[in-house]
Amino acid sequence: MMIRWPLVFWLLFLAITILSIWLLSSIVLPFVAGMAIAYFLDPVCDRLERLGLSRMLSTWVVTILCSAALMVVLAIVLPAAVSQTVDLVERLPSMFERVRGAAEGILRRMDSQVADNLLNQARSALSGAFANMASLLTNAALGLLSGGAAVINILGLAFLTPVISFFLLRDWDRMIGRIDAWLPRPHAPTIRRLAAEVDEILAGWVRGVLIVCISLSIFYAVGLTLVGLPSGLVIGLLAGMLSFIPYLGAAIGFLLSVGLAVLQFDSWLAISAVAAIFFVGQAIEGNILTPKLVGDRIGLHPVIVIFAVLAGGALFGFVGVLLALPVAAAVGVLIRFALERYLQSRLYHGDGPDPSVP
């Protein structure tokens, strides 16, 4: 059988790319984040260029405006978020004690119905579970603060990402033109068409999901704060920003907020109000925001989106989470292209006449 060298070349290129990302996953995060920012802001620079500005001036204008907006948001949100996070960490031991006390009270009430040895085993397991949980949280916090890769990623995101995104944004059109010149000429039109489909799907999806996440973050944060939930701002922002993964953000926010509400509030009305915020948020997202802003842009089932994000995170960490949906969108386009070619091939129709033709 004859070897198809173009296929071998693309498979080898794909393998080298995946291996490089895996080997460099601890330092590549600022570059991936910078590329994502440049990709998202390139249409804004293109519009400014059409208004008569040079590419360099357009890049500076977009960078300064985005940096100013980010600093304003951080100045408003960050102090309260840090304060609530510190307060939550300080109150965690007392929360664990309350939960353990409640669980031990349940075990004492079961004393007359359960054998002594089973009750002692349950108490021992309960104490061990809380001790392990506290130890796990402490070690995780220490590892987050002292881990070399984590420190590098945090510093890289803070200082390298803006610089990398600026240079990529400045040279974006030039890089795209250079890559286009490298395409194999016989297949260039097909590659351009597929790339345009991926770009249309991904750009629309990113814009829609970003608006949805920001809207839900504001809704959850304001709602939980008005109800009076401690750390409501932090939990609301976390739940909203994780909403790019279907149902995950709402599920995490619901569990955290209701759990804190049960520990903090004595009134079932307040607890019910906290839960109602997430039910209303999910109703707004599922019936208004997502259908109008996102629709079916990425062309993938929500289960596949969840799998792609989790698989990317398991393989490459946070870099994999960032790359999961672009890769999923590209794979979806390639699969539809392959299916289209298959339906037009002799493999599908066979050597005889098409049976659908009378």
C-alpha positions in Angstrom: 0.0 0.0 0.0 1.4 3.4 -1.0 2.3 5.7 1.9 0.5 9.1 1.7 3.3 11.4 2.7 1.0 14.5 3.3 -0.9 12.5 5.9 2.3 11.3 7.5 3.5 14.9 7.7 0.4 16.2 9.3 0.2 13.3 11.8 3.9 13.9 12.7 3.3 17.6 13.1 0.3 16.9 15.4 2.3 14.5 17.5 5.2 16.9 17.9 2.8 19.7 18.9 1.0 17.6 21.5 4.4 16.4 22.9 5.7 19.9 23.1 2.6 21.2 25.0 2.9 18.3 27.4 6.6 18.8 28.1 6.3 22.6 28.4 2.9 22.8 30.1 4.5 24.3 33.2 5.8 27.4 31.3 3.5 27.7 28.2 0.5 29.1 30.0 1.4 32.8 29.5 1.9 32.2 25.8 -1.4 30.4 25.4 -3.2 33.1 27.4 -1.5 35.8 25.4 -2.5 34.2 22.1 -6.1 33.9 23.3 -6.2 37.6 24.2 -4.7 38.6 20.9 -7.1 36.4 19.0 -10.1 37.9 20.9 -8.9 41.6 20.4 -7.7 41.3 16.8 -11.1 42.3 15.3 -11.1 45.5 17.4 -7.7 46.4 16.0 -8.9 45.6 12.5 -11.8 47.9 12.9 -9.5 50.7 14.2 -7.3 50.2 11.2 -10.3 50.6 8.9 -10.9 53.9 10.6 -7.4 55.1 9.6 -5.1 54.2 12.5 -1.9 52.2 12.0 -1.6 48.7 13.3 0.9 49.8 16.0 -1.4 52.7 17.2 -4.4 50.4 17.1 -2.6 47.9 19.3 -1.6 50.6 21.8 -5.1 52.0 22.0 -6.7 48.6 22.5 -4.0 47.6 25.1 -4.3 50.8 27.1 -8.1 50.7 27.1 -8.3 47.0 28.1 -5.6 47.5 30.8 -7.5 50.5 32.2 -10.8 48.7 32.3 -9.1 45.7 34.0 -7.5 47.9 36.6 -10.8 49.6 37.4 -12.6 46.2 37.8 -9.8 44.9 40.0 -9.8 48.1 42.1 -13.5 47.6 42.7 -13.7 43.9 43.2 -10.3 42.7 44.4 -10.2 44.3 47.9 -13.6 42.8 48.8 -12.8 39.5 47.2 -9.5 39.2 49.1 -11.2 40.2 52.4 -14.0 37.7 52.0 -11.5 34.9 51.0 -9.3 35.6 54.0 -12.4 35.7 56.3 -13.6 32.4 54.8 -10.2 30.7 55.4 -10.2 31.9 59.0 -13.7 30.6 59.6 -13.1 27.1 58.1 -11.9 25.5 61.3 -15.0 26.6 63.2 -17.2 25.4 60.3 -15.6 22.0 60.4 -16.1 21.9 64.2 -19.8 22.7 63.8 -20.3 20.0 61.1 -18.4 17.5 63.3 -20.5 18.4 66.3 -23.7 18.0 64.4 -22.5 14.6 63.0 -21.5 13.4 66.5 -24.9 14.5 67.8 -26.6 12.4 65.2 -24.3 9.4 66.1 -25.2 9.9 69.8 -28.9 9.8 69.0 -28.3 6.6 67.1 -26.4 5.1 70.1 -29.3 3.0 71.2 -29.9 1.6 67.8 -26.4 0.8 66.7 -23.9 -1.6 68.1 -21.1 0.0 70.2 -18.3 -1.3 67.9 -20.0 0.2 64.8 -20.6 3.5 66.6 -16.9 3.7 67.7 -15.8 2.9 64.1 -18.1 5.6 62.8 -16.7 8.2 65.3 -13.2 7.2 64.4 -13.8 7.4 60.7 -15.5 10.8 61.2 -12.6 12.3 63.2 -10.2 10.9 60.7 -12.1 12.3 57.8 -12.2 15.8 59.2 -8.5 15.6 60.2 -7.6 14.5 56.7 -9.7 17.2 55.1 -8.1 19.9 57.2 -4.7 18.5 56.4 -5.5 18.4 52.7 -6.7 22.0 52.6 -3.6 23.1 54.5 -1.2 21.2 52.2 -3.0 22.4 49.1 -2.8 26.1 50.3 0.9 25.7 51.1 1.6 23.9 47.8 -0.2 26.7 45.9 1.9 29.3 47.6 5.3 27.5 47.5 5.1 25.3 44.4 7.6 26.4 41.9 5.5 25.8 38.8 2.5 27.6 40.4 4.6 30.6 41.3 6.0 30.7 37.7 2.5 30.5 36.3 1.2 33.2 38.5 4.1 35.5 37.8 3.9 34.7 34.1 0.2 35.5 33.9 0.7 38.7 35.8 3.7 40.1 33.9 4.4 38.1 30.7 0.9 37.7 29.4 0.3 41.4 28.7 3.6 41.7 27.0 3.1 38.6 24.9 -0.5 39.5 24.0 0.7 43.0 22.9 3.3 41.7 20.5 1.1 39.0 19.1 -1.7 41.5 18.6 0.6 43.9 16.8 1.9 41.2 14.4 -1.3 39.1 14.2 -2.2 39.8 10.6 1.4 39.5 9.5 1.7 36.0 11.2 -1.6 34.8 9.6 -0.3 35.9 6.2 3.0 34.1 6.8 1.2 30.9 7.8 -1.0 31.2 4.8 2.0 31.4 2.5 3.3 28.2 4.0 0.2 26.2 3.2 0.6 23.5 0.5 -0.8 25.2 -2.6 -3.1 22.3 -3.8 -4.8 22.1 -0.5 -4.7 25.8 0.5 -8.3 26.6 -0.4 -9.7 23.7 1.6 -7.5 24.6 4.6 -8.6 28.2 4.4 -12.3 27.2 4.3 -11.9 24.9 7.3 -9.9 27.5 9.2 -12.6 30.1 8.5 -15.3 27.8 9.8 -13.3 27.2 13.0 -12.8 30.9 13.4 -16.4 31.8 12.9 -17.6 29.1 15.4 -15.0 29.9 18.0 -15.2 33.7 17.8 -19.0 33.6 18.1 -18.9 31.1 20.9 -16.2 33.1 22.9 -18.0 36.4 22.6 -21.3 34.8 23.7 -19.9 32.7 26.5 -17.9 35.7 27.9 -21.1 37.8 28.0 -22.9 34.9 29.7 -20.2 34.4 32.3 -19.9 38.1 33.1 -23.7 38.4 33.4 -24.0 35.4 35.7 -21.0 36.5 37.8 -22.7 39.9 38.4 -26.1 38.3 39.1 -24.7 35.6 41.5 -22.4 38.0 43.3 -25.0 40.7 43.8 -27.7 38.3 44.8 -25.6 36.4 47.4 -24.3 39.7 48.8 -27.8 41.1 49.2 -28.9 37.9 50.9 -26.1 38.5 53.4 -24.1 35.3 52.7 -20.5 35.6 53.9 -18.0 35.2 50.9 -21.0 35.7 48.6 -19.0 37.9 46.3 -16.2 35.4 45.9 -18.6 32.4 45.4 -20.8 34.4 42.9 -17.8 35.4 40.8 -16.4 31.9 40.9 -19.7 30.3 39.9 -20.3 32.8 37.1 -16.8 32.5 35.6 -17.0 28.7 35.7 -20.2 28.8 33.7 -18.3 28.4 30.4 -18.4 24.7 31.4 -22.1 23.7 31.2 -23.7 23.3 34.6 -20.4 23.1 36.4 -20.3 26.7 37.6 -23.8 26.6 38.9 -23.3 23.3 40.6 -20.1 24.4 42.4 -21.7 27.7 43.4 -24.9 26.1 44.6 -23.0 23.5 46.8 -20.6 26.1 48.3 -23.2 28.8 48.9 -25.9 26.5 50.3 -23.4 24.7 52.5 -22.2 28.0 53.9 -25.8 29.2 54.3 -26.6 26.1 56.4 -23.6 26.7 58.6 -24.2 30.5 58.9 -28.0 31.0 59.0 -30.5 29.7 61.5 -33.4 30.6 59.2 -34.6 28.3 56.5 -35.9 31.3 54.6 -32.4 32.7 54.2 -31.1 29.3 53.1 -34.0 29.0 50.6 -33.2 32.4 49.3 -29.6 31.4 48.6 -30.7 28.3 46.8 -33.3 30.3 44.8 -30.6 32.6 43.5 -29.0 29.7 41.6 -32.3 28.3 40.4 -33.2 31.7 39.0 -29.7 32.1 37.5 -29.9 28.8 35.8 -33.4 29.6 34.4 -32.1 32.9 33.0 -29.1 31.3 31.5 -30.9 28.3 30.0 -33.9 30.2 28.6 -32.5 33.7 27.8 -28.8 34.2 27.8 -27.4 31.0 26.3 -30.0 30.6 23.5 -29.7 34.2 22.4 -26.0 34.8 22.9 -24.4 31.4 22.3 -26.9 29.1 20.7 -25.2 26.1 19.1 -22.1 28.0 17.9 -19.5 25.4 18.7 -21.6 22.6 17.2 -20.8 20.2 20.1 -23.1 18.5 22.6 -22.7 19.9 26.2 -21.5 16.5 27.4 -18.7 16.6 24.8 -17.8 20.1 25.9 -17.6 19.0 29.5 -15.5 16.0 28.5 -13.1 18.1 26.4 -12.5 20.6 29.3 -12.0 17.9 31.9 -9.7 15.9 29.5 -7.7 18.9 28.7 -7.3 19.8 32.4 -6.3 16.2 33.2 -3.7 16.0 30.5 -2.2 19.5 30.4 -3.5 21.4 33.5 -4.9 24.9 33.1 -3.3 25.1 29.7 -5.4 22.2 28.6 -8.5 23.9 29.9 -7.7 26.9 27.7 -7.0 24.8 24.7 -9.9 22.3 25.1 -12.6 24.3 23.4 -10.6 25.6 20.5 -9.3 22.1 19.9 -12.9 20.7 20.2 -14.2 23.2 17.7 -11.4 22.4 15.2 -12.0 18.6 15.7 -15.7 19.2 15.2 -15.1 21.0 11.9 -12.7 18.3 10.7 -15.1 15.5 11.6 -17.9 17.2 9.7 -15.5 17.7 6.7 -14.5 14.1 6.8 -18.1 13.0 7.0 -19.0 15.2 4.1 -16.2 13.7 2.0 -17.2 10.2 3.1 -20.8 10.7 2.0 -19.5 11.8 -1.4 -17.1 8.8 -1.8 -17.4 5.5 -3.4 -16.9 3.9 0.0 -20.4 5.2 0.9 -22.2 4.7 -2.4 -20.4 1.6 -3.5 -19.3 0.6 -7.0 -22.9 0.2 -8.3 -25.5 2.8 -8.9 -26.8 5.0 -6.1 -29.8 3.1 -4.6 -31.5 6.4 -3.8 -31.8 7.2 -7.5 -35.0 5.5 -9.0 
